[in-house]
Amino acid sequence: MRELASILHADLDAFYASVEQRDNPRLRGRPVIVGGGVVLACSYEAKARGVKTAMGGRAARMLCPEAIVVEPRMSAYSQASKEVFEVFRDTTPLVEGISIDEAFLDVGGLHRIAGPPVDIAVRLREEVRRRVGLPITVGVARTKFLAKVASQVAKPDGLLVVPPDGELAFLHPLPVRLLWGVGPVTAEKLGERGIRTVGQIARLGEATLVSLLGQGAGRHLHALAHNRDPRRVEVGRRRGSIGAQRALGSRPRKPEEIEAVLAGLVDRVTGRMRKADRPGRTVTLRLRFADFTRATRSRTLPRATAATQTILDTARDLLTEVLPLIETRGLTLVGVAVGNLGRHGFVQLELPFRKPDRGALDSAMDAVRERFGSAAVTRGALVGKDPGLVMPMLPD
């Protein structure tokens, strides 16, 4: 554990909505919803009325009738993200991007030339506002985990430094949902036993947590509740999985519609895998239902591949397993990801008896899309249909 609180977690506030308010003065100070069918993002003025990301557009407008709904502009968000990351890299060479709107920065070695971490954090926020025109919240602590918690507590447009001698006093009164790995199911399981704060978790023995949540989750939460997080800020860390998802809105979908959406997502994912030269083994299907519950199914293949048909066949098998849940609960989001990615330069071996030559077909489609754009080739099942938004993201 370092002696100085010198890890920054910088997180843009309501990113998509903030870009819209920056670019359109009439939206400033007013409730803004990005996305009509499903809320992709919303301003803090809309959040104050109960609007949440991933909520159906109709429900959001009922909560906030005066909200201004705007169509998403992914190219504008991508450009803003690039500009913000330029500010990050001008601040320190030790930058670990987490998503297009947040990153960890290590400023521990800059004291002599740039001053203490809190001064660096103040200048970082000023530079993002001056150069990009966006509000950003920064948390500063000795660990990545606590820096991220600090930024969550400081939102919106804030700065919070957790001093080394005040870490547990800051952390323990907070709700358990702020711990990494605590989702709605885990929070409910802990709440049933009267465990609602981080301090209550810290007072439990590790063995007790393991018995409640399993070995992995129990040991993980016990460590975080005591602010034990040895992870360093990693520069150039390659992502552990490549995925894509699409919000579907609230109307019912037939199985063939869902399969077509899934095929389009797999096309996107496998194209990115081949471009990054990163075949993978584990296919994961993620679903969100109309009642906001979620389901995840995954399967590990015998060998790594980036072949579209192989991964699509696996994803379809996983979808078949959950069709009964979709019929009873409805479906509002579907996502697919491939993990256990191989390292750069891995040579993919295709079975020689596969016909047609799907590897050659994938390569031909990649070449066409590279030259003429991603919309140049599409599946027959998706012709004339909305392909959904391609979300901006960090490089693979």
C-alpha positions in Angstrom: 0.0 0.0 0.0 1.4 3.4 -1.0 1.8 6.1 1.7 0.2 8.9 -0.3 -3.3 9.1 -1.8 -2.1 9.5 -5.4 -4.5 7.4 -7.5 -7.2 9.5 -9.3 -10.4 8.1 -10.7 -11.8 10.6 -13.2 -15.3 10.1 -14.3 -17.3 12.4 -16.7 -20.7 13.4 -15.4 -23.8 12.1 -17.3 -21.5 12.0 -20.3 -23.8 11.8 -23.3 -26.3 14.3 -21.8 -23.4 16.6 -20.9 -22.1 16.6 -24.5 -25.6 17.5 -25.7 -25.9 20.4 -23.2 -22.5 21.6 -24.1 -23.3 21.7 -27.8 -26.8 23.1 -27.5 -27.1 26.1 -25.1 -30.9 25.8 -24.8 -30.5 22.4 -23.1 -28.3 23.7 -20.3 -30.0 23.5 -16.9 -32.9 21.5 -18.3 -33.8 17.8 -18.0 -32.3 16.0 -21.0 -32.9 12.4 -22.1 -30.7 10.9 -24.8 -32.5 8.2 -26.7 -36.2 7.9 -27.3 -37.2 4.2 -27.0 -34.7 3.5 -24.2 -32.9 6.0 -22.1 -29.2 5.8 -23.0 -28.3 8.7 -20.7 -29.9 11.5 -18.9 -28.9 14.8 -17.3 -28.8 15.3 -13.6 -31.9 17.5 -13.9 -33.7 14.4 -15.3 -32.2 12.1 -12.7 -33.6 14.3 -10.0 -37.1 13.4 -11.3 -36.4 9.7 -11.2 -35.2 9.0 -14.7 -32.6 6.3 -15.0 -30.4 4.9 -17.7 -31.9 1.9 -19.5 -35.4 2.9 -18.5 -38.1 2.8 -21.2 -38.6 6.1 -22.9 -42.4 6.2 -22.2 -41.8 5.6 -18.5 -39.1 8.3 -18.4 -41.4 10.8 -20.0 -44.2 10.0 -17.5 -41.8 10.8 -14.7 -40.5 13.9 -16.3 -42.9 15.3 -19.0 -40.9 18.5 -19.5 -37.7 16.5 -20.4 -36.2 17.2 -23.8 -35.5 14.0 -25.7 -32.6 14.1 -28.2 -31.3 11.5 -30.6 -27.8 10.1 -29.7 -24.8 11.4 -31.6 -22.2 8.7 -31.2 -19.5 10.4 -33.3 -19.8 13.5 -31.0 -19.3 11.4 -27.9 -16.3 9.5 -29.4 -14.6 12.8 -30.3 -15.3 14.2 -26.8 -13.8 11.1 -25.2 -10.6 11.4 -27.4 -10.2 15.0 -26.3 -10.7 14.1 -22.6 -8.1 11.3 -22.8 -5.7 13.7 -24.3 -6.1 15.8 -21.1 -5.5 12.7 -19.0 -2.3 11.8 -20.9 -1.1 15.4 -20.7 -1.5 15.1 -16.9 0.4 11.8 -16.4 1.7 9.0 -18.6 0.1 6.4 -16.3 -3.5 6.3 -17.5 -5.7 3.2 -17.5 -8.9 3.7 -19.4 -11.9 1.9 -18.0 -14.5 3.1 -20.5 -14.9 6.1 -22.9 -15.8 8.4 -20.0 -13.7 7.2 -17.1 -10.1 6.3 -16.2 -7.6 5.8 -13.4 -4.5 8.0 -13.3 -1.4 7.4 -11.2 0.2 10.8 -10.2 2.4 9.4 -7.4 5.6 10.2 -9.2 4.8 13.8 -10.1 5.1 15.6 -6.8 8.4 17.4 -7.6 7.2 18.7 -11.0 3.4 19.0 -10.6 2.7 19.3 -6.9 0.6 17.2 -4.6 -2.2 14.9 -6.0 -5.0 17.2 -4.9 -3.5 20.1 -6.8 -3.1 17.9 -9.9 -6.7 16.8 -9.6 -7.9 20.4 -9.4 -6.0 21.3 -12.5 -7.2 18.2 -14.3 -10.8 19.2 -13.7 -10.1 22.8 -14.8 -8.4 21.6 -18.0 -11.2 19.2 -19.0 -13.7 22.1 -18.5 -11.5 24.5 -20.5 -10.4 22.3 -23.3 -13.4 20.0 -23.7 -16.2 22.0 -22.1 -17.4 19.1 -19.9 -17.8 18.6 -16.1 -15.8 15.8 -14.6 -15.7 14.3 -11.1 -12.4 13.1 -9.5 -11.8 10.9 -6.5 -8.4 10.6 -5.0 -7.2 7.8 -2.7 -4.4 5.2 -2.1 -6.3 2.4 -3.9 -8.1 2.2 -7.2 -11.2 0.8 -5.4 -11.4 3.7 -2.9 -10.7 6.4 -5.6 -13.6 5.1 -7.6 -15.9 5.1 -4.5 -14.7 8.7 -3.8 -15.7 9.8 -7.3 -19.1 8.2 -6.9 -19.7 10.0 -3.6 -18.5 13.3 -5.0 -20.8 13.4 -8.1 -21.7 15.5 -9.8 -18.9 17.8 -10.8 -17.0 17.3 -7.6 -13.6 16.5 -6.1 -13.1 14.3 -3.1 -9.7 13.2 -1.5 -9.7 10.4 1.0 -6.7 10.8 3.3 -4.8 7.7 4.4 -5.7 8.2 8.0 -9.4 8.6 7.2 -10.0 5.7 4.8 -12.1 3.4 6.9 -14.0 6.3 8.6 -15.0 7.4 5.1 -15.7 3.9 3.7 -17.6 2.1 6.5 -20.8 4.2 6.7 -21.4 3.8 3.0 -24.0 1.5 1.6 -22.9 -2.0 0.5 -23.9 -1.3 -3.1 -20.9 0.9 -3.6 -18.6 -2.2 -3.2 -17.4 -3.6 -6.6 -19.2 -6.8 -7.2 -22.3 -6.0 -5.2 -25.3 -6.0 -7.6 -29.0 -6.1 -6.8 -29.0 -9.8 -6.0 -26.1 -9.7 -3.6 -27.4 -6.5 -2.0 -30.7 -8.1 -1.4 -29.1 -11.2 0.0 -27.1 -9.1 2.5 -30.0 -6.9 3.3 -32.1 -9.9 4.3 -29.5 -10.5 7.0 -29.5 -6.8 8.1 -26.2 -6.0 6.4 -26.5 -2.7 4.7 -23.3 -0.8 5.2 -19.6 -1.5 4.3 -18.8 -1.3 8.0 -21.2 -4.2 8.8 -19.4 -6.3 6.2 -16.0 -5.3 7.7 -17.1 -6.5 11.1 -18.0 -10.0 9.7 -15.3 -12.6 9.5 -14.2 -13.7 6.1 -15.4 -17.2 6.8 -18.9 -15.8 7.5 -19.0 -13.9 4.2 -17.7 -17.0 2.3 -20.5 -19.0 3.8 -23.1 -16.4 2.7 -21.8 -15.6 -0.8 -19.3 -18.2 -1.8 -15.5 -18.2 -1.6 -14.8 -15.8 -4.5 -17.3 -13.1 -3.6 -16.9 -13.5 0.2 -13.1 -13.0 0.1 -13.4 -10.2 -2.4 -15.9 -8.2 -0.4 -14.0 -8.8 2.9 -10.9 -7.4 1.3 -12.6 -4.3 -0.1 -14.4 -3.6 3.1 -10.9 -3.2 4.7 -9.7 -1.2 1.6 -7.3 -3.9 0.6 -6.8 -3.5 -3.2 -3.2 -4.0 -4.4 -3.9 -3.4 -8.1 -1.7 -0.9 -9.9 -2.8 1.5 -12.6 -2.1 -0.4 -15.8 -1.1 1.4 -19.0 -2.2 -0.2 -22.3 -4.1 -3.0 -20.6 -5.9 -5.0 -23.2 -9.6 -5.7 -22.6 -10.4 -9.2 -21.2 -13.5 -9.5 -23.5 -15.0 -8.0 -26.6 -18.7 -7.5 -26.7 -21.7 -5.5 -28.0 -25.2 -4.9 -26.8 -28.5 -3.4 -28.0 -31.4 -2.0 -26.2 -34.7 -3.2 -27.7 -37.3 -1.0 -26.1 -40.4 -2.3 -24.3 -42.5 -3.8 -27.1 -42.7 -7.6 -27.3 -40.3 -9.3 -29.7 -40.7 -12.6 -31.6 -37.9 -15.2 -31.2 -36.9 -14.7 -34.9 -36.5 -10.9 -34.3 -34.3 -11.6 -31.3 -32.2 -14.0 -33.2 -31.7 -11.5 -36.0 -30.5 -8.9 -33.4 -28.2 -11.4 -31.9 -26.7 -12.2 -35.3 -26.0 -8.6 -35.9 -24.3 -8.3 -32.5 -22.2 -11.3 -33.2 -21.2 -9.9 -36.6 -20.0 -6.7 -34.8 -18.1 -8.6 -32.1 -16.3 -11.1 -34.3 -15.4 -8.4 -36.8 -13.7 -6.5 -33.9 -12.0 -9.7 -32.7 -10.5 -10.4 -36.1 -9.4 -6.8 -36.5 -7.6 -6.9 -33.1 -6.3 -10.5 -33.9 -7.8 -11.8 -30.6 -9.7 -15.0 -30.9 -11.7 -16.1 -27.8 -13.2 -19.2 -26.2 -15.9 -18.1 -23.8 -19.2 -16.9 -25.3 -21.5 -15.0 -22.9 -25.1 -13.9 -23.5 -26.5 -11.2 -21.3 -30.2 -10.2 -21.2 -32.2 -7.6 -19.3 -35.9 -8.2 -18.9 -38.8 -5.8 -18.8 -39.0 -6.1 -15.0 -35.3 -4.9 -14.9 -34.0 -8.4 -13.8 -31.1 -9.8 -15.7 -29.9 -13.2 -16.8 -26.4 -14.3 -18.0 -25.5 -17.6 -19.8 -22.0 -18.6 -21.0 -20.3 -21.5 -22.7 -16.6 -22.2 -23.2 -15.5 -23.6 -26.6 -12.8 -26.3 -26.9 -10.6 -23.9 -28.9 -10.2 -20.2 -29.4 -11.9 -18.8 -32.5 -13.0 -15.6 -34.1 -15.2 -17.3 -36.7 -18.6 -15.7 -36.9 -20.6 -18.8 -37.4 -19.0 -20.8 -34.6 -19.7 -18.0 -32.1 -23.2 -17.3 -33.5 -24.2 -21.0 -33.2 -23.1 -21.0 -29.5 -24.9 -17.7 -28.8 -28.1 -19.2 -30.4 -27.8 -22.2 -28.2 -27.6 -20.0 -25.1 -30.5 -18.0 -26.3 -32.6 -21.1 -26.6 -32.0 -21.9 -23.0 -33.6 -18.6 -21.8 -36.5 -18.3 -24.3 -39.0 -19.4 -21.6 -37.8 -16.5 -19.4 -38.2 -14.0 -22.3 -41.7 -15.2 -23.0 -42.8 -14.5 -19.4 -40.8 -11.4 -18.6 -40.3 -9.6 -21.9 -36.9 -8.5 -23.2 -35.4 -4.9 -23.2 -31.7 -5.6 -23.9 -29.5 -8.3 -25.4 -25.8 -8.4 -25.3 -23.1 -10.9 -26.4 -19.4 -11.0 -25.4 -16.5 -13.3 -26.0 -13.9 -13.7 -23.3 -10.8 -15.8 -22.7 -9.2 -13.9 -25.6 -6.0 -15.1 -27.1 -2.9 -13.0 -27.3 -1.9 -10.9 -30.3 -0.5 -13.1 -33.1 -2.5 -16.2 -32.2 -3.0 -18.3 -35.3 -6.6 -19.5 -35.7 -7.0 -23.1 -37.0 -10.2 -23.9 -38.7 -11.4 -27.5 -39.2 -10.7 -28.5 -42.8 -14.0 -30.1 -43.4 -16.1 -27.0 -42.8 -18.2 -26.0 -45.8 -18.7 -23.4 -47.0 -15.3 -21.9 -46.2 -16.7 -19.6 -43.5 -13.2 -18.2 -42.6 -12.8 -16.9 -46.1 -16.4 -15.5 -46.0 -15.6 -13.6 -42.8 -12.4 -12.3 -44.3 -14.2 -11.1 -47.4 -16.9 -9.3 -45.4 -14.3 -7.7 -43.2 -12.5 -6.4 -46.2 -15.7 -4.9 -47.7 -16.6 -3.2 -44.4 -13.0 -1.9 -44.0 -13.2 -0.2 -47.4 -16.8 0.9 -47.7 -18.0 1.1 -44.1 -19.7 -1.1 -41.5 -23.1 -0.8 -43.2 -21.8 -1.9 -46.6 -22.6 -5.6 -45.9 -25.4 -6.9 -43.7 -27.3 -10.1 -43.1 -30.5 -10.8 -45.0 -32.5 -11.0 -41.8 -31.5 -7.4 -40.9 -32.1 -5.8 -44.3 -34.5 -2.9 -43.9 -34.3 -3.1 -40.1 -32.8 -0.7 -37.7 -29.3 -2.1 -36.9 -29.2 -0.4 -33.5 -26.6 2.1 -32.2 -22.9 1.3 -32.3 -21.8 2.4 -28.8 -18.4 4.3 -28.7 -15.7 2.5 -26.7 -12.1 2.3 -26.0 -9.8 0.5 -28.5 -9.8 -3.3 -28.3 
